[in-house]
Amino acid sequence: MHIACHCKKGIVPALAGLLTLLPLASASGLDLGAITLPPGFEISLYASPVPGARSMALGAEGTLFVGSRGAGKVYAVVNSNGDNQADEVIVLAAGLDSPNGVAFRGDSLYVAEIGRILRFDRIESRLHDPPPPVVITDRLPKERYHGWKFIGFGPDGLLYVPVGAPCNVCLETDRRFAAILRMEADGSNPEIFAHGVRNTVGFDWHPRTGELWFTDNGRDWLGPDRPPDELNRAPTTDMDFGFPYCHGTAIADPDYGRRRSCRDSVPPAMELGPHVAALGMRFYTGASFPPQYRNRIFIAEHGSWNRLTPIGYRITTVTLDGNKAVDYQVFAEGWLDGFTAWGRPVDVLVMPDGALLVSDDKADAIYRIAYRR
């Protein structure tokens, strides 16, 4: 596998004309043998290096698109021979402002920077000669604290774009903060879909009901064991999930909790681990995992950054009974070795063959989890 940069002059001046080829990283450089999974599952290296690999989206022709944060790059990961390992990683754009979020619709790739959203048209036919991007909006808040974004198109055809709180905990007059926005595919008619969402970096729609479910990161500095991160359900618009007044189901914020009761907020569908940094989540819609995993939620927990005893650095699942979340358990772990983490899962993606991809921005890798009968 090779990694190449094909960057248009004027988009990424610092890298214009630069072509870099790197050898495929050896799986032995990553401790995949340390990863524990339920019986019958196995993990392998799908692509590496993919520097700072974050959110993932699949193109209509099977190209895997991957965003990043600090790397400022967007990648196309190509597996042309179907051997379950990428053959090429192409840098589509570089020098961007935390292009964490990627989404695909029609024949276009959408990329979310902190303050704007770009669109690359007919991208799968031009992976080695990407077109200049179209700016569909540059009117998003530009605050960097929780400014990186996960984006996705809903069943209604609208593009959902969260705007995180620009702080640990605060109350902003601009109601777009701590909210999930949605807009037309061309960036027009933006509106607030959900309020009181501190920082979601992962969401998906229930494959049967079409309802939005999303992860949310809890505030810091309330102690090692609270508040929990959250998994939330938003079946309708204009729901308020409590931030900054309430955290979890019933933890009143010490600064803002007196202003409004937790009873006035929508409680989480499931309280997740405290400070696990729950990011990407997807419903499992494949057919290759055992039947009990169908429509189960898979969550990438990036891992705590300021907890004395680290927690997270794993893949967890939440099982639903109808619209009720009833079980939360670890599915894959081993990226954390004591107090040291060699990997940090960011996003998960169900592939057409039913395998689950996992991105890792610390190990600069993408893994493939498959079930062997």
C-alpha positions, 0 to 999 in steps of 0.5 A: 500500500502507498500513501500519496498526496494529490493536492491542488494548488491554492487549496493547500499551498504548503503541499502543492505538487508534493507526492509522498509515498510511504510503505505499509506499516507492519501489523507487528508495530501495533499490538493487535494481539492485545485486543480482546474480543468476544469469541469468534471475532478477530481484528486486523490492520486495514490501513496504516499509516493514516495520520490522525485518522478520525471520522469515516464515511463510505463513498458510493463506489466503495472508497473510504474517506477519512478526516483528521484533526491536527493533521489537517488532512482528508484521506481516500483509502482504497482497497481495489483488490478486495483482500480486506486490506487497503492498497493505497491512502491518498491525501485529497486535501491538506492544510485544512482547519481540523477537518474532522467530519466527513460525509458522502452524498450522491457523488460528493464528499462533504468535509467539515472544518471548524468554521466552514463546510466544503464539498468535493464533487465527483470525487471518486472519479478524481481521487488522483486529481481532486477538484477544488472544493465548493464552500457550502457555508463559512458561517459556522462559529470559529471558536476552537474549543470543541470546534471540530465536528462530526457530520452526517446526512439524515433520512430527511436528506438534511446535513446535521452539523453539531457545534460544541460548547466553546468551554468546559461549562458555560452559557452562551448567548449564541444558541448555536453553541452546545447544539446540533444544527441541520441544513440543506445540502447546499448549506441553506436554511440552517436551523437548530435541531437539538439543544443542550448538547455539550459536545457530540462527535458521533451520531447515527439514525436508527435503521428502523425508526429513523430517529437520531441517536448521539453520544455526548461528552460530559463536563470535566472537573467534577471528580473522577467518577462523574459525570457520565458521558451520554448516549442520547435519543432525539426522536423529534426536533427542539429537544433540550438535553440539559447542558450546562444546567444538568449532566447525566440523568440528575447531576446539577451543575454547581454553577448553573444547576440552580437556574433550572432543574434536571427534571426540565431536561431530556435524560440520557438514553444510557449513561456511559462511563465517566470521562470515557470520551465517547465519540463515533457511534453506529448502528450495526446494520451488517449481516456477518455478525451474529444475529444478536448484534443486529441494530446494536449500537457500537461506540468508539471510546477515545479515552480519558485525558485527565482522569488519574486512573485512565478509562475508555480506549475501547469499543463498547456496545449498547443494546436496545429493546425497542426505543429503550437502551437496556445494556452497555458493555465492552466489546473490544479493549486492549488499547490501554495497557495499565496507565499507558495507551498505545491506541485511541479509537475514534470512529466506527463504520459498518462495511458492506461485507458486515465487517466493522472498521475502527479508526485510531488517531493515536496509532494512525491506523484503521482496523477491521473487526470481522466475525469468523463462523 
